[in-house]
């Protein structure tokens, strides 16, 4: 089928599913980025605490954010590809969001690695970066 051959009313429910999961991905990504930026803001660090430790703690938030992004991406894939493999409308909608899916999957993987490294070695990274 060509692009014009897909009736909008048949694609609409699957686009709604895709929008729901893409919104979850963007909310998790935005929250992760905002918390990561705020972890570097000195006014949010409690008195008597070191900035390097708060940066290190932000690694756990990055890892949790990556987990949520991965869950939403996997749910998107399974809802649009796993259950209805023969449905051409579902396959069409998944092809529309495939780039977003690939970016979310890669982003989840990258955030997991970055978050874990910061969670484990964030105080050292922070100290090294701000000394140079």
C-alpha positions as a Markdown table, in Angstrom:
| # | Residue | x | y | z |
|---|---|---|---|---|
| 1 | Unk | 0.0 | 0.0 | 0.0 |
| 2 | Unk | 1.1 | 3.5 | -0.7 |
| 3 | Unk | 1.0 | 6.3 | 1.9 |
| 4 | Unk | -2.4 | 7.6 | 0.7 |
| 5 | Unk | -4.0 | 4.1 | 0.9 |
| 6 | Unk | -4.0 | 4.0 | 4.7 |
| 7 | Unk | -7.3 | 5.2 | 6.1 |
| 8 | Unk | -6.8 | 7.7 | 8.9 |
| 9 | Unk | -9.5 | 6.1 | 11.1 |
| 10 | Unk | -7.7 | 2.8 | 11.0 |
| 11 | Unk | -4.3 | 4.4 | 12.0 |
| 12 | Unk | -5.7 | 6.7 | 14.7 |
| 13 | Unk | -5.9 | 4.1 | 17.6 |
| 14 | Unk | -2.4 | 2.9 | 17.0 |
| 15 | Unk | -1.1 | 6.4 | 16.7 |
| 16 | Unk | -2.7 | 7.1 | 20.1 |
| 17 | Unk | -0.9 | 4.1 | 21.6 |
| 18 | Unk | 2.4 | 5.4 | 20.1 |
| 19 | Unk | 1.8 | 8.9 | 21.4 |
| 20 | Unk | 1.2 | 7.6 | 24.9 |
| 21 | Unk | 4.5 | 5.7 | 25.0 |
| 22 | Unk | 6.5 | 8.5 | 23.3 |
| 23 | Unk | 5.1 | 11.0 | 25.8 |
| 24 | Unk | 6.3 | 8.7 | 28.6 |
| 25 | Unk | 9.8 | 8.5 | 27.0 |
| 26 | Unk | 10.0 | 12.3 | 26.7 |
| 27 | Unk | 8.8 | 12.8 | 30.3 |
| 28 | Unk | 11.4 | 10.4 | 31.6 |
| 29 | Unk | 14.1 | 11.9 | 29.5 |
| 30 | Unk | 13.2 | 15.4 | 30.5 |
| 31 | Unk | 13.0 | 14.6 | 34.2 |
| 32 | Unk | 16.4 | 12.8 | 34.0 |
| 33 | Unk | 18.1 | 15.8 | 32.3 |
| 34 | Unk | 16.5 | 18.4 | 34.6 |
| 35 | Unk | 17.6 | 16.5 | 37.8 |
| 36 | Unk | 21.1 | 16.0 | 36.3 |
| 37 | Unk | 21.4 | 19.8 | 35.7 |
| 38 | Unk | 20.0 | 20.6 | 39.1 |
| 39 | Unk | 22.5 | 18.3 | 40.8 |
| 40 | Unk | 25.3 | 20.7 | 39.7 |
| 41 | Unk | 23.5 | 23.8 | 41.0 |
| 42 | Unk | 25.1 | 24.8 | 44.3 |
| 43 | Unk | 21.9 | 26.3 | 45.8 |
| 44 | Unk | 20.3 | 22.9 | 45.8 |
| 45 | Unk | 23.1 | 21.2 | 47.8 |
| 46 | Unk | 22.3 | 21.0 | 51.5 |
| 47 | Unk | 24.6 | 22.8 | 53.9 |
| 48 | Unk | 27.5 | 20.7 | 55.0 |
| 49 | Unk | 27.3 | 18.4 | 52.0 |
| 50 | Unk | 29.9 | 18.2 | 49.2 |
| 51 | Unk | 28.9 | 19.0 | 45.6 |
| 52 | Unk | 30.8 | 16.0 | 44.3 |
| 53 | Unk | 28.6 | 13.6 | 46.4 |
| 54 | Unk | 25.4 | 15.2 | 45.1 |
| 55 | Unk | 26.7 | 14.8 | 41.5 |
| 56 | Unk | 27.5 | 11.2 | 42.3 |
| 57 | Unk | 24.0 | 10.6 | 43.6 |
| 58 | Unk | 22.6 | 12.0 | 40.4 |
| 59 | Unk | 24.0 | 9.0 | 38.6 |
| 60 | Unk | 21.3 | 6.8 | 40.3 |
| 61 | Unk | 18.6 | 9.1 | 38.9 |
| 62 | Unk | 20.1 | 8.8 | 35.4 |
| 63 | Unk | 20.1 | 5.0 | 35.7 |
| 64 | Unk | 16.5 | 5.0 | 36.9 |
| 65 | Unk | 15.5 | 7.4 | 34.1 |
| 66 | Unk | 17.2 | 5.1 | 31.6 |
| 67 | Unk | 15.2 | 2.2 | 33.0 |
| 68 | Unk | 11.9 | 4.0 | 32.6 |
| 69 | Unk | 12.9 | 5.1 | 29.0 |
| 70 | Unk | 13.7 | 1.5 | 28.2 |
| 71 | Unk | 10.4 | 0.2 | 29.7 |
| 72 | Unk | 8.4 | 2.7 | 27.6 |
| 73 | Unk | 10.4 | 1.9 | 24.5 |
| 74 | Unk | 9.9 | -1.8 | 24.9 |
| 75 | Unk | 6.2 | -1.4 | 25.6 |
| 76 | Unk | 5.9 | 0.8 | 22.5 |
| 77 | Unk | 7.6 | -2.0 | 20.4 |
| 78 | Unk | 5.6 | -4.8 | 21.9 |
| 79 | Unk | 2.2 | -3.0 | 21.5 |
| 80 | Unk | 2.9 | -2.0 | 17.9 |
| 81 | Unk | 4.9 | -5.0 | 16.7 |
| 82 | Unk | 4.7 | -7.9 | 19.1 |
| 83 | Unk | 1.0 | -8.5 | 19.3 |
| 84 | Unk | -0.2 | -7.6 | 15.8 |
| 85 | Unk | 2.5 | -8.7 | 13.4 |
| 86 | Unk | 0.1 | -9.3 | 10.6 |
| 87 | Unk | -1.8 | -6.0 | 10.9 |
| 88 | Unk | -0.6 | -3.6 | 8.2 |
| 89 | Unk | -1.9 | -0.5 | 10.0 |
| 90 | Unk | 0.1 | -1.3 | 13.1 |
| 91 | Unk | 3.2 | -1.9 | 11.0 |
| 92 | Unk | 2.6 | 1.4 | 9.3 |
| 93 | Unk | 2.4 | 3.3 | 12.6 |
| 94 | Unk | 5.5 | 1.6 | 13.9 |
| 95 | Unk | 7.4 | 2.6 | 10.8 |
| 96 | Unk | 6.3 | 6.2 | 11.5 |
| 97 | Unk | 7.8 | 6.1 | 15.0 |
| 98 | Unk | 10.7 | 3.8 | 14.4 |
| 99 | Unk | 13.3 | 6.6 | 14.5 |
| 100 | Unk | 12.0 | 7.7 | 17.9 |
| 101 | Unk | 12.1 | 4.1 | 19.1 |
| 102 | Unk | 15.7 | 3.6 | 18.0 |
| 103 | Unk | 16.8 | 6.9 | 19.6 |
| 104 | Unk | 15.0 | 6.0 | 22.8 |
| 105 | Unk | 16.6 | 2.6 | 22.9 |
| 106 | Unk | 20.0 | 3.9 | 22.2 |
| 107 | Unk | 19.4 | 6.8 | 24.7 |
| 108 | Unk | 18.3 | 4.3 | 27.4 |
| 109 | Unk | 21.5 | 2.2 | 26.9 |
| 110 | Unk | 23.8 | 5.3 | 26.9 |
| 111 | Unk | 22.1 | 6.8 | 30.0 |
| 112 | Unk | 22.4 | 3.4 | 31.8 |
| 113 | Unk | 26.2 | 3.4 | 31.2 |
| 114 | Unk | 26.7 | 7.1 | 32.0 |
| 115 | Unk | 24.5 | 6.9 | 35.1 |
| 116 | Unk | 26.2 | 3.8 | 36.4 |
| 117 | Unk | 29.7 | 5.4 | 35.9 |
| 118 | Unk | 28.6 | 8.6 | 37.6 |
| 119 | Unk | 26.9 | 6.7 | 40.4 |
| 120 | Unk | 30.1 | 4.7 | 41.1 |
| 121 | Unk | 32.7 | 7.3 | 40.3 |
| 122 | Unk | 30.9 | 10.6 | 40.2 |
| 123 | Unk | 32.8 | 12.1 | 43.1 |
| 124 | Unk | 36.1 | 11.4 | 41.3 |
| 125 | Unk | 34.8 | 12.7 | 38.0 |
| 126 | Unk | 33.5 | 15.9 | 39.6 |
| 127 | Unk | 36.7 | 16.5 | 41.5 |
| 128 | Unk | 38.9 | 15.9 | 38.4 |
| 129 | Unk | 36.7 | 18.1 | 36.1 |
| 130 | Unk | 36.4 | 21.1 | 38.5 |
| 131 | Unk | 40.1 | 21.0 | 39.4 |
| 132 | Unk | 41.2 | 21.3 | 35.7 |
